[in-house]
Amino acid sequence: MALLPLSANFENDLVALLVPVDDQDTVEVVGQKIAQLTVGHRVAARPAPIRVRHEGRVLPPEQRIGEAGVGPLDHVEAFFDAS
């Protein structure tokens, strides 16, 4: 378990965030941590799952963020999955 600070934003939010996560957190948990800081504040909540994108690739929700090729201060984007 190690601290993994990420640059992050939620789709359609103009505010970039510095989000501290654990490298053992799942991608789903990382998405929830980003949403907690954004959804309901600057982005309207939606009844859809939250996904995370890194370098244009949508990461599997069950994968650990530290195993997904995401490094310290890499930028990730959370978004609502409309499919």
LOLUMFI-984166 format. One record per atom (N, C-alpha, C, O, CB): residue in one letter; chain; atom name; x, y, z. Coordinates in steps of 0.2 Angstrom, whole numbers, plus 2048, in hexadecimal, padded with zeros to 3 digits. Glycine has a CB too. Layout:
LOLUMFI-984166
<site "A", "A", "CA", <X, Y, Z>> ...
This chain:
LOLUMFI-984166
<site "M", "A", "N", <804, 7FA, 800>> <site "M", "A", "CA", <800, 800, 800>> <site "M", "A", "C", <804, 806, 800>> <site "M", "A", "O", <809, 807, 804>> <site "M", "A", "CB", <7FB, 800, 806>> <site "A", "A", "N", <803, 80A, 7FB>> <site "A", "A", "CA", <807, 811, 7FA>> <site "A", "A", "C", <803, 816, 7F8>> <site "A", "A", "O", <7FE, 815, 7F4>> <site "A", "A", "CB", <80D, 810, 7F6>> <site "L", "A", "N", <804, 81C, 7FA>> <site "L", "A", "CA", <801, 822, 7F8>> <site "L", "A", "C", <802, 823, 7F0>> <site "L", "A", "O", <808, 823, 7EE>> <site "L", "A", "CB", <803, 828, 7FC>> <site "L", "A", "N", <7FD, 825, 7ED>> <site "L", "A", "CA", <7FE, 826, 7E6>> <site "L", "A", "C", <7FA, 82C, 7E4>> <site "L", "A", "O", <7F4, 82C, 7E3>> <site "L", "A", "CB", <7FB, 820, 7E1>> <site "P", "A", "N", <7FD, 832, 7E4>> <site "P", "A", "CA", <7F9, 838, 7E3>> <site "P", "A", "C", <7F8, 839, 7DB>> <site "P", "A", "O", <7FC, 838, 7D7>> <site "P", "A", "CB", <7FD, 83F, 7E5>> <site "L", "A", "N", <7F2, 83A, 7D9>> <site "L", "A", "CA", <7F0, 83B, 7D2>> <site "L", "A", "C", <7ED, 842, 7D1>> <site "L", "A", "O", <7EA, 845, 7D5>> <site "L", "A", "CB", <7EB, 835, 7D0>> <site "S", "A", "N", <7EE, 844, 7CB>> <site "S", "A", "CA", <7EB, 84A, 7C8>> <site "S", "A", "C", <7E5, 847, 7C5>> <site "S", "A", "O", <7E5, 842, 7C1>> <site "S", "A", "CB", <7F0, 84E, 7C2>> <site "A", "A", "N", <7DF, 84A, 7C6>> <site "A", "A", "CA", <7D9, 847, 7C4>> <site "A", "A", "C", <7D3, 84D, 7C3>> <site "A", "A", "O", <7D4, 852, 7C5>> <site "A", "A", "CB", <7D6, 843, 7C9>> <site "N", "A", "N", <7CF, 84B, 7BF>> <site "N", "A", "CA", <7C9, 84F, 7BE>> <site "N", "A", "C", <7C3, 84B, 7BC>> <site "N", "A", "O", <7C4, 845, 7BA>> <site "N", "A", "CB", <7CA, 855, 7B8>> <site "F", "A", "N", <7BD, 84D, 7BD>> <site "F", "A", "CA", <7B7, 84A, 7BB>> <site "F", "A", "C", <7B5, 84D, 7B4>> <site "F", "A", "O", <7B5, 853, 7B4>> <site "F", "A", "CB", <7B1, 84A, 7C0>> <site "E", "A", "N", <7B3, 849, 7AF>> <site "E", "A", "CA", <7B1, 84B, 7A9>> <site "E", "A", "C", <7AC, 851, 7A9>> <site "E", "A", "O", <7A7, 851, 7AD>> <site "E", "A", "CB", <7AE, 845, 7A5>> <site "N", "A", "N", <7AD, 856, 7A6>> <site "N", "A", "CA", <7A9, 85C, 7A5>> <site "N", "A", "C", <7AA, 861, 7AC>> <site "N", "A", "O", <7A7, 866, 7AC>> <site "N", "A", "CB", <7A2, 85B, 7A5>> <site "D", "A", "N", <7AF, 85F, 7B0>> <site "D", "A", "CA", <7B1, 864, 7B5>> <site "D", "A", "C", <7B7, 867, 7B3>> <site "D", "A", "O", <7BC, 864, 7B1>> <site "D", "A", "CB", <7B2, 860, 7BC>> <site "L", "A", "N", <7B8, 86E, 7B4>> <site "L", "A", "CA", <7BE, 871, 7B3>> <site "L", "A", "C", <7C3, 871, 7B8>> <site "L", "A", "O", <7C9, 874, 7B7>> <site "L", "A", "CB", <7BC, 879, 7B1>> <site "V", "A", "N", <7C2, 86F, 7BE>> <site "V", "A", "CA", <7C6, 86F, 7C3>> <site "V", "A", "C", <7CA, 869, 7C3>> <site "V", "A", "O", <7C8, 863, 7C3>> <site "V", "A", "CB", <7C2, 870, 7CA>> <site "A", "A", "N", <7D1, 86A, 7C3>> <site "A", "A", "CA", <7D6, 864, 7C4>> <site "A", "A", "C", <7D7, 863, 7CC>> <site "A", "A", "O", <7D7, 868, 7CF>> <site "A", "A", "CB", <7DC, 865, 7C0>> <site "L", "A", "N", <7D7, 85D, 7CD>> <site "L", "A", "CA", <7D8, 85B, 7D4>> <site "L", "A", "C", <7DF, 857, 7D6>> <site "L", "A", "O", <7E1, 854, 7D1>> <site "L", "A", "CB", <7D2, 857, 7D7>> <site "L", "A", "N", <7E1, 857, 7DC>> <site "L", "A", "CA", <7E6, 853, 7DE>> <site "L", "A", "C", <7E3, 84E, 7E3>> <site "L", "A", "O", <7E1, 850, 7E8>> <site "L", "A", "CB", <7ED, 857, 7E1>> <site "V", "A", "N", <7E3, 848, 7E1>> <site "V", "A", "CA", <7DF, 843, 7E4>> <site "V", "A", "C", <7E4, 83D, 7E7>> <site "V", "A", "O", <7E7, 83A, 7E3>> <site "V", "A", "CB", <7DA, 83F, 7E0>> <site "P", "A", "N", <7E5, 83D, 7EE>> <site "P", "A", "CA", <7E9, 838, 7F0>> <site "P", "A", "C", <7E5, 831, 7F1>> <site "P", "A", "O", <7E0, 831, 7F4>> <site "P", "A", "CB", <7EC, 83A, 7F7>> <site "V", "A", "N", <7E8, 82C, 7EE>> <site "V", "A", "CA", <7E5, 825, 7EE>> <site "V", "A", "C", <7EA, 820, 7F0>> <site "V", "A", "O", <7F0, 822, 7F0>> <site "V", "A", "CB", <7E2, 823, 7E7>> <site "D", "A", "N", <7E8, 81B, 7F2>> <site "D", "A", "CA", <7ED, 815, 7F3>> <site "D", "A", "C", <7EE, 811, 7ED>> <site "D", "A", "O", <7E9, 810, 7E9>> <site "D", "A", "CB", <7EA, 811, 7F9>> <site "D", "A", "N", <7F4, 80F, 7EC>> <site "D", "A", "CA", <7F5, 80B, 7E6>> <site "D", "A", "C", <7F2, 804, 7E5>> <site "D", "A", "O", <7F1, 801, 7E0>> <site "D", "A", "CB", <7FD, 80A, 7E5>> <site "Q", "A", "N", <7EF, 802, 7EB>> <site "Q", "A", "CA", <7EB, 7FC, 7EB>> <site "Q", "A", "C", <7E4, 7FD, 7EB>> <site "Q", "A", "O", <7E0, 7F9, 7EA>> <site "Q", "A", "CB", <7EC, 7F9, 7F2>> <site "D", "A", "N", <7E1, 804, 7EA>> <site "D", "A", "CA", <7DA, 805, 7E9>> <site "D", "A", "C", <7D8, 803, 7E2>> <site "D", "A", "O", <7DD, 803, 7DD>> <site "D", "A", "CB", <7D9, 80D, 7E9>> <site "T", "A", "N", <7D2, 800, 7E1>> <site "T", "A", "CA", <7D0, 7FE, 7DB>> <site "T", "A", "C", <7CF, 805, 7D7>> <site "T", "A", "O", <7CE, 80A, 7DA>> <site "T", "A", "CB", <7CA, 7FA, 7DB>> <site "V", "A", "N", <7CE, 804, 7D0>> <site "V", "A", "CA", <7CC, 80A, 7CC>> <site "V", "A", "C", <7C6, 80C, 7CE>> <site "V", "A", "O", <7C4, 812, 7CE>> <site "V", "A", "CB", <7CD, 807, 7C4>> <site "E", "A", "N", <7C1, 808, 7D0>> <site "E", "A", "CA", <7BA, 80A, 7D2>> <site "E", "A", "C", <7BB, 80E, 7D8>> <site "E", "A", "O", <7B7, 813, 7D8>> <site "E", "A", "CB", <7B6, 804, 7D3>> <site "V", "A", "N", <7BF, 80D, 7DD>> <site "V", "A", "CA", <7C0, 811, 7E3>> <site "V", "A", "C", <7C3, 818, 7E1>> <site "V", "A", "O", <7C1, 81D, 7E4>> <site "V", "A", "CB", <7C4, 80D, 7E8>> <site "V", "A", "N", <7C7, 818, 7DC>> <site "V", "A", "CA", <7CA, 81E, 7DA>> <site "V", "A", "C", <7C5, 822, 7D7>> <site "V", "A", "O", <7C5, 828, 7D8>> <site "V", "A", "CB", <7D0, 81D, 7D5>> <site "G", "A", "N", <7C1, 81F, 7D3>> <site "G", "A", "CA", <7BC, 823, 7D0>> <site "G", "A", "C", <7B7, 826, 7D5>> <site "G", "A", "O", <7B5, 82C, 7D4>> <site "G", "A", "CB", <7B8, 81F, 7CB>> <site "Q", "A", "N", <7B5, 822, 7DA>> <site "Q", "A", "CA", <7B1, 825, 7DF>> <site "Q", "A", "C", <7B4, 82A, 7E3>> <site "Q", "A", "O", <7B1, 82F, 7E5>> <site "Q", "A", "CB", <7AF, 81F, 7E4>> <site "K", "A", "N", <7BB, 82A, 7E4>> <site "K", "A", "CA", <7BE, 82F, 7E8>> <site "K", "A", "C", <7BE, 836, 7E4>> <site "K", "A", "O", <7BE, 83B, 7E7>> <site "K", "A", "CB", <7C6, 82D, 7E9>> <site "I", "A", "N", <7BF, 835, 7DD>> <site "I", "A", "CA", <7BF, 83B, 7D9>> <site "I", "A", "C", <7B8, 83E, 7D9>> <site "I", "A", "O", <7B7, 844, 7DA>> <site "I", "A", "CB", <7C1, 83A, 7D2>> <site "A", "A", "N", <7B3, 83A, 7D8>> <site "A", "A", "CA", <7AC, 83C, 7D8>> <site "A", "A", "C", <7AA, 83F, 7DF>> <site "A", "A", "O", <7A6, 844, 7DF>> <site "A", "A", "CB", <7A7, 836, 7D7>> <site "Q", "A", "N", <7AC, 83D, 7E4>> <site "Q", "A", "CA", <7AA, 840, 7EB>> <site "Q", "A", "C", <7AC, 847, 7EB>> <site "Q", "A", "O", <7A9, 84B, 7EF>> <site "Q", "A", "CB", <7AE, 83C, 7F0>> <site "L", "A", "N", <7B2, 849, 7E8>> <site "L", "A", "CA", <7B4, 850, 7E8>> <site "L", "A", "C", <7B0, 854, 7E3>> <site "L", "A", "O", <7B1, 85A, 7E3>> <site "L", "A", "CB", <7BB, 850, 7E7>> <site "T", "A", "N", <7AD, 851, 7DE>> <site "T", "A", "CA", <7AA, 855, 7D8>> <site "T", "A", "C", <7A2, 854, 7D7>> <site "T", "A", "O", <79F, 859, 7D7>> <site "T", "A", "CB", <7AD, 852, 7D2>> <site "V", "A", "N", <7A0, 84E, 7D7>> <site "V", "A", "CA", <799, 84D, 7D6>> <site "V", "A", "C", <795, 850, 7DB>> <site "V", "A", "O", <796, 84E, 7E1>> <site "V", "A", "CB", <798, 845, 7D5>> <site "G", "A", "N", <790, 853, 7D9>> <site "G", "A", "CA", <78B, 857, 7DE>> <site "G", "A", "C", <78E, 85E, 7E0>> <site "G", "A", "O", <78A, 861, 7E3>> <site "G", "A", "CB", <78B, 852, 7E4>> <site "H", "A", "N", <794, 85F, 7DE>> <site "H", "A", "CA", <797, 866, 7DF>> <site "H", "A", "C", <797, 86A, 7D9>> <site "H", "A", "O", <794, 86F, 7D8>> <site "H", "A", "CB", <79E, 865, 7E2>> <site "R", "A", "N", <79B, 867, 7D4>> <site "R", "A", "CA", <79B, 86B, 7CD>> <site "R", "A", "C", <799, 866, 7C8>> <site "R", "A", "O", <798, 869, 7C2>> <site "R", "A", "CB", <7A3, 86C, 7CC>> <site "V", "A", "N", <798, 860, 7C9>> <site "V", "A", "CA", <795, 85B, 7C4>> <site "V", "A", "C", <78F, 858, 7C6>> <site "V", "A", "O", <78F, 856, 7CC>> <site "V", "A", "CB", <79B, 856, 7C2>> <site "A", "A", "N", <78A, 858, 7C2>> <site "A", "A", "CA", <783, 855, 7C5>> <site "A", "A", "C", <784, 84D, 7C5>> <site "A", "A", "O", <787, 84A, 7C1>> <site "A", "A", "CB", <77D, 857, 7C0>> <site "A", "A", "N", <781, 84B, 7CA>> <site "A", "A", "CA", <781, 844, 7CB>> <site "A", "A", "C", <77C, 840, 7C6>> <site "A", "A", "O", <778, 843, 7C4>> <site "A", "A", "CB", <77E, 842, 7D2>> <site "R", "A", "N", <77E, 83A, 7C4>> <site "R", "A", "CA", <77B, 836, 7BF>> <site "R", "A", "C", <77A, 82F, 7C2>> <site "R", "A", "O", <77F, 82D, 7C5>> <site "R", "A", "CB", <77E, 837, 7B8>> <site "P", "A", "N", <775, 82C, 7C0>> <site "P", "A", "CA", <774, 825, 7C2>> <site "P", "A", "C", <778, 820, 7BD>> <site "P", "A", "O", <775, 81C, 7B9>> <site "P", "A", "CB", <76D, 822, 7C2>> <site "A", "A", "N", <77F, 821, 7BD>> <site "A", "A", "CA", <783, 81D, 7B9>> <site "A", "A", "C", <789, 81B, 7BC>> <site "A", "A", "O", <78C, 81F, 7C1>> <site "A", "A", "CB", <784, 821, 7B2>> <site "P", "A", "N", <78C, 816, 7BA>> <site "P", "A", "CA", <793, 814, 7BD>> <site "P", "A", "C", <798, 819, 7BC>> <site "P", "A", "O", <798, 81C, 7B6>> <site "P", "A", "CB", <795, 80D, 7BB>> <site "I", "A", "N", <79D, 81A, 7C0>> <site "I", "A", "CA", <7A3, 81E, 7BF>> <site "I", "A", "C", <7A9, 81A, 7BD>> <site "I", "A", "O", <7AA, 815, 7C0>> <site "I", "A", "CB", <7A4, 822, 7C6>> <site "R", "A", "N", <7AC, 81C, 7B7>> <site "R", "A", "CA", <7B1, 819, 7B4>> <site "R", "A", "C", <7B7, 81E, 7B5>> <site "R", "A", "O", <7B6, 824, 7B6>> <site "R", "A", "CB", <7B0, 817, 7AD>> <site "V", "A", "N", <7BD, 81B, 7B4>> <site "V", "A", "CA", <7C3, 81F, 7B4>> <site "V", "A", "C", <7C7, 81E, 7AD>> <site "V", "A", "O", <7C8, 818, 7AB>> <site "V", "A", "CB", <7C8, 81E, 7BA>> <site "R", "A", "N", <7CA, 823, 7AA>> <site "R", "A", "CA", <7CE, 823, 7A4>> <site "R", "A", "C", <7D5, 826, 7A6>> <site "R", "A", "O", <7D6, 82A, 7AA>> <site "R", "A", "CB", <7CA, 828, 79F>> <site "H", "A", "N", <7DA, 822, 7A3>> <site "H", "A", "CA", <7E1, 824, 7A3>> <site "H", "A", "C", <7E4, 824, 79D>> <site "H", "A", "O", <7E4, 81F, 79A>> <site "H", "A", "CB", <7E5, 820, 7A9>> <site "E", "A", "N", <7E7, 829, 79A>> <site "E", "A", "CA", <7EA, 82A, 794>> <site "E", "A", "C", <7E5, 827, 78E>> <site "E", "A", "O", <7E7, 823, 78A>> <site "E", "A", "CB", <7F0, 826, 794>> <site "G", "A", "N", <7DF, 829, 78F>> <site "G", "A", "CA", <7DA, 827, 78A>> <site "G", "A", "C", <7D7, 820, 78A>> <site "G", "A", "O", <7D3, 81E, 786>> <site "G", "A", "CB", <7DD, 827, 783>> <site "R", "A", "N", <7D9, 81C, 78F>> <site "R", "A", "CA", <7D7, 815, 790>> <site "R", "A", "C", <7D3, 815, 796>> <site "R", "A", "O", <7D5, 817, 79C>> <site "R", "A", "CB", <7DD, 810, 791>> <site "V", "A", "N", <7CD, 811, 796>> <site "V", "A", "CA", <7C9, 810, 79B>> <site "V", "A", "C", <7CB, 80A, 79F>> <site "V", "A", "O", <7CC, 805, 79D>> <site "V", "A", "CB", <7C1, 80F, 799>> <site "L", "A", "N", <7CC, 80C, 7A6>> <site "L", "A", "CA", <7CF, 806, 7AA>> <site "L", "A", "C", <7CA, 802, 7AD>> <site "L", "A", "O", <7C5, 804, 7AE>> <site "L", "A", "CB", <7D3, 80A, 7B0>> <site "P", "A", "N", <7CB, 7FB, 7AD>> <site "P", "A", "CA", <7C7, 7F7, 7B0>> <site "P", "A", "C", <7C5, 7F8, 7B8>> <site "P", "A", "O", <7CA, 7F9, 7BB>> <site "P", "A", "CB", <7C9, 7EF, 7B0>> <site "P", "A", "N", <7BF, 7F9, 7BA>> <site "P", "A", "CA", <7BD, 7FB, 7C0>> <site "P", "A", "C", <7C0, 7F7, 7C6>> <site "P", "A", "O", <7C2, 7F9, 7CB>> <site "P", "A", "CB", <7B6, 7FB, 7C1>> <site "E", "A", "N", <7C1, 7F0, 7C5>> <site "E", "A", "CA", <7C4, 7EC, 7CA>> <site "E", "A", "C", <7CC, 7EC, 7CA>> <site "E", "A", "O", <7CE, 7E9, 7CF>> <site "E", "A", "CB", <7C1, 7E5, 7C8>> <site "Q", "A", "N", <7CF, 7EF, 7C5>> <site "Q", "A", "CA", <7D6, 7EF, 7C6>> <site "Q", "A", "C", <7D9, 7F4, 7CB>> <site "Q", "A", "O", <7D6, 7F9, 7CC>> <site "Q", "A", "CB", <7D9, 7F1, 7BF>> <site "R", "A", "N", <7DE, 7F2, 7CE>> <site "R", "A", "CA", <7E2, 7F6, 7D3>> <site "R", "A", "C", <7E5, 7FC, 7CF>> <site "R", "A", "O", <7E8, 7FB, 7CA>> <site "R", "A", "CB", <7E7, 7F2, 7D7>> <site "I", "A", "N", <7E4, 802, 7D2>> <site "I", "A", "CA", <7E7, 808, 7CE>> <site "I", "A", "C", <7EF, 807, 7CD>> <site "I", "A", "O", <7F1, 80A, 7C8>> <site "I", "A", "CB", <7E5, 80E, 7D2>> <site "G", "A", "N", <7F2, 805, 7D2>> <site "G", "A", "CA", <7F9, 804, 7D2>> <site "G", "A", "C", <7FC, 7FF, 7CC>> <site "G", "A", "O", <801, 7FF, 7CA>> <site "G", "A", "CB", <7FC, 802, 7D8>> <site "E", "A", "N", <7F7, 7FA, 7CA>> <site "E", "A", "CA", <7F9, 7F5, 7C5>> <site "E", "A", "C", <7F6, 7F7, 7BE>> <site "E", "A", "O", <7F7, 7F4, 7BA>> <site "E", "A", "CB", <7F5, 7EF, 7C7>> <site "A", "A", "N", <7F3, 7FD, 7BE>> <site "A", "A", "CA", <7F0, 7FF, 7B8>> <site "A", "A", "C", <7F5, 804, 7B3>> <site "A", "A", "O", <7F3, 807, 7AE>> <site "A", "A", "CB", <7EA, 803, 7B9>> <site "G", "A", "N", <7FB, 804, 7B6>> <site "G", "A", "CA", <800, 809, 7B2>> <site "G", "A", "C", <7FF, 810, 7B3>> <site "G", "A", "O", <801, 814, 7B0>> <site "G", "A", "CB", <7FF, 808, 7AA>> <site "V", "A", "N", <7FC, 812, 7B9>> <site "V", "A", "CA", <7FB, 819, 7BB>> <site "V", "A", "C", <800, 81A, 7C0>> <site "V", "A", "O", <801, 817, 7C5>> <site "V", "A", "CB", <7F4, 81A, 7BE>> <site "G", "A", "N", <804, 81F, 7BF>> <site "G", "A", "CA", <809, 821, 7C3>> <site "G", "A", "C", <808, 828, 7C7>> <site "G", "A", "O", <803, 82B, 7C6>> <site "G", "A", "CB", <810, 822, 7C0>> <site "P", "A", "N", <80C, 829, 7CC>> <site "P", "A", "CA", <80B, 82F, 7D0>> <site "P", "A", "C", <80A, 836, 7CC>> <site "P", "A", "O", <80E, 837, 7C7>> <site "P", "A", "CB", <811, 830, 7D5>> <site "L", "A", "N", <805, 839, 7CD>> <site "L", "A", "CA", <803, 840, 7CA>> <site "L", "A", "C", <801, 83F, 7C3>> <site "L", "A", "O", <800, 844, 7BF>> <site "L", "A", "CB", <809, 844, 7CA>> <site "D", "A", "N", <800, 839, 7C0>> <site "D", "A", "CA", <7FD, 838, 7BA>> <site "D", "A", "C", <7F6, 83A, 7BA>> <site "D", "A", "O", <7F3, 83B, 7C0>> <site "D", "A", "CB", <7FD, 830, 7B8>> <site "H", "A", "N", <7F3, 83C, 7B4>> <site "H", "A", "CA", <7EC, 83F, 7B4>> <site "H", "A", "C", <7E7, 83A, 7B2>> <site "H", "A", "O", <7E8, 836, 7AE>> <site "H", "A", "CB", <7EC, 845, 7AF>> <site "V", "A", "N", <7E2, 839, 7B6>> <site "V", "A", "CA", <7DC, 835, 7B5>> <site "V", "A", "C", <7D6, 839, 7B4>> <site "V", "A", "O", <7D5, 83E, 7B8>> <site "V", "A", "CB", <7DC, 82F, 7BA>> <site "E", "A", "N", <7D1, 836, 7B1>> <site "E", "A", "CA", <7CB, 83A, 7B0>> <site "E", "A", "C", <7C5, 835, 7B2>> <site "E", "A", "O", <7C5, 82F, 7AF>> <site "E", "A", "CB", <7CA, 83D, 7A9>> <site "A", "A", "N", <7C1, 837, 7B7>> <site "A", "A", "CA", <7BB, 833, 7B8>> <site "A", "A", "C", <7B5, 835, 7B4>> <site "A", "A", "O", <7B5, 83B, 7B2>> <site "A", "A", "CB", <7B9, 833, 7C0>> <site "F", "A", "N", <7B1, 831, 7B3>> <site "F", "A", "CA", <7AB, 833, 7AF>> <site "F", "A", "C", <7A5, 82E, 7B0>> <site "F", "A", "O", <7A6, 828, 7B2>> <site "F", "A", "CB", <7AD, 833, 7A7>> <site "F", "A", "N", <79F, 830, 7AE>> <site "F", "A", "CA", <799, 82B, 7AF>> <site "F", "A", "C", <799, 827, 7A8>> <site "F", "A", "O", <799, 82A, 7A3>> <site "F", "A", "CB", <793, 82F, 7AF>> <site "D", "A", "N", <798, 821, 7A9>> <site "D", "A", "CA", <798, 81C, 7A4>> <site "D", "A", "C", <790, 81C, 7A1>> <site "D", "A", "O", <78C, 819, 7A5>> <site "D", "A", "CB", <79A, 815, 7A6>> <site "A", "A", "N", <78F, 81F, 79B>> <site "A", "A", "CA", <788, 81F, 799>> <site "A", "A", "C", <786, 819, 795>> <site "A", "A", "O", <780, 818, 793>> <site "A", "A", "CB", <788, 825, 794>> <site "S", "A", "N", <78A, 814, 794>> <site "S", "A", "CA", <789, 80E, 791>> <site "S", "A", "C", <785, 809, 795>> <site "S", "A", "O", <783, 803, 792>> <site "S", "A", "CB", <78F, 80A, 78E>> 
